[in-house]
Amino acid sequence: MDINHNLVNGCPLCEIFINPEKYIKTKVYYPEIDKINTSEFVILDCKTCKVPMAVVRDHTTNVSKELWGKVLYECKNQFGYNIQLRCKPRKIFDHFHCHVIEKKRY
């Protein structure tokens, strides 16, 4: 099975999975860079705003509950439990990704 069948050439978030060594210029938190080609998602610093973000492999706007759980679990594993995921896109609207932000204390 071709794991790259749901990737789109020219999409900056798909490029992370198509050619990680060439495209990624920021810190990668998960997985190790040599495992990105087979990972369901990656957590790395956003090139634009410099905060961590989780990007799913498939070029889609929806993710399953199972994948969402894996992403949330790994983000909390990397950054602690005082985080939340902001999934409101600002530039790329057709590829699911979330920025990791600190929870606001009221």
C-alpha positions in Angstrom: 0.0 0.0 0.0 1.3 3.4 -0.9 1.3 5.6 2.2 1.7 8.8 0.1 -1.5 8.3 -1.9 -3.2 11.1 0.0 -0.5 13.7 -0.3 -0.6 16.6 -2.7 2.5 18.0 -4.5 2.8 21.8 -3.8 1.0 21.7 -0.4 3.5 22.9 2.1 2.2 20.5 4.8 2.3 17.5 2.5 5.9 18.4 1.6 6.8 17.6 5.2 6.0 14.0 4.5 7.1 13.8 0.8 10.6 15.1 1.4 11.3 15.8 5.1 15.0 16.2 4.9 14.7 19.0 2.3 11.5 20.7 3.5 11.8 20.8 7.3 13.9 23.7 8.6 12.5 23.9 12.1 12.7 21.7 15.2 11.0 18.3 15.0 9.5 17.0 18.3 7.9 13.8 17.0 8.8 11.4 15.5 12.5 11.3 14.7 13.1 12.8 11.3 14.0 9.5 9.7 10.6 8.1 10.7 8.4 10.9 9.3 8.0 9.0 6.0 5.9 6.4 7.8 4.3 8.4 10.6 0.6 9.3 10.7 1.5 12.8 11.9 4.4 15.0 12.9 4.9 17.6 15.6 7.3 20.4 14.6 7.7 24.1 15.0 5.6 26.1 12.6 7.7 27.9 10.0 5.5 31.0 10.2 4.7 31.5 13.9 7.5 29.4 15.5 5.2 27.6 17.9 4.8 23.8 17.8 2.2 22.3 15.6 0.8 18.9 14.8 0.3 18.0 11.1 -1.5 14.9 10.0 -0.1 13.0 7.0 -3.2 12.9 4.8 -4.2 16.0 2.8 -7.6 16.3 4.4 -9.6 18.6 6.7 -11.0 15.8 8.9 -9.3 13.3 11.2 -10.7 10.3 12.9 -11.3 10.2 16.7 -8.5 7.6 16.9 -6.0 9.8 15.1 -7.1 12.9 17.1 -6.5 10.9 20.3 -3.0 9.9 19.2 -2.1 13.5 18.3 -3.4 14.9 21.5 -1.7 12.2 23.6 1.7 12.9 21.9 1.4 16.6 22.2 0.7 16.3 26.0 3.6 13.8 26.2 5.9 16.4 24.5 4.7 19.6 26.2 2.8 18.7 29.3 -0.8 18.7 30.3 -1.2 22.5 30.4 -1.7 22.8 26.6 -4.5 22.8 24.2 -4.6 22.5 20.4 -5.8 25.4 18.3 -7.1 24.0 15.1 -8.2 27.2 13.4 -6.2 27.6 10.2 -4.9 31.0 9.2 -3.0 30.2 5.9 -3.5 26.6 4.9 -7.2 25.6 4.9 -7.2 22.3 3.2 -4.7 20.3 5.3 -5.5 19.5 8.9 -3.0 20.9 11.4 -3.2 22.3 14.9 -0.9 24.7 16.9 0.0 23.8 20.4 -0.7 26.6 22.8 -0.6 27.0 26.5 -4.0 26.8 28.3 -5.2 30.1 29.6 -5.6 30.3 33.3 -8.6 32.2 34.6 
